[in-house]
Amino acid sequence: MTVPVIFNIQKFSVHDGPGIRTTVFFKGCPIRCAWCHNPESQLYQIEEMPKKNGKMERVGQSYTLPELIKEIAKDQLFYEQSGGGVTLSGGEVMTQDMAFIEPLVKQLKRKGISVAIDTCGVAPFANYERLLPYVDLFLYDLKFIDSQLHETYTGTSNELVLANLRKLSEAQANIDLRLIMLEGINADDETAVATISWLKAENIAVSSVHLLPYHEFGKEKYLRLNRESQSFQAPSDERMAELQNLWTAHYQPVKIGG
Ligand code: SF4
């Protein structure tokens, strides 16, 4: 079994699913979103990142299964009082070794902790299948309905993303659909209509839709990693409200943000 590397455990998180949550960020991602605000999440190995003071910071740490469960369970009372739980995120948790992730999810469930999985959809469906009985919610990113755009901005086409979404819906998984909104790229009416048409044609059932305006939070990390970053623009508040209205005619609820 390959023990995953974790680069952050964020307590009291309120943007990664319902209630108060602990978000566990697994290191390693199969795609490369041009706007990724956690560039240190992309490589699967522990790495060094220079800090502002010039000293090196070690990014990533391994936990044993009991250590990780103990850390997550520390806030169980808050989860219970707020309807929260744990969100396994990344990077891409669904590309980690399932020999670690499956028992993790099972044991959390056995303890009564609600589990959400934040995923970009680029992972073998067999991995999703293994977790399906124990996962309360999938936060599923659909970045571009157009495969060419998906390839241009993430380095990977979207066929697997769409196929996995279809299969998760068929399996009656609880899905929150999350769509990054980039002005001038995918925040126009045509893209929204094309996305909704595909979802309808495929009978995809989702519990909620989240429109996520682009933000620049990760910029400074690219500088520290000596990597180039691309600049994007967030849609205006008015544009986000228009998109929310357009989506709401077909799916409810539609929220702006996580
Ligand atoms: S899927 Fe997430 S972690 Fe992976 S590159 Fe895209 S934004 Fe970054």
Boltz pocket constraint, residues with backbone or C-beta under 6 A from the ligand:
constraints:
  - pocket:
      binder: B
      contacts: [[A, 29], [A, 30], [A, 31], [A, 32], [A, 33], [A, 35], [A, 36], [A, 37], [A, 38], [A, 41], [A, 42], [A, 90], [A, 91], [A, 92], [A, 120]]
      max_distance: 6.0
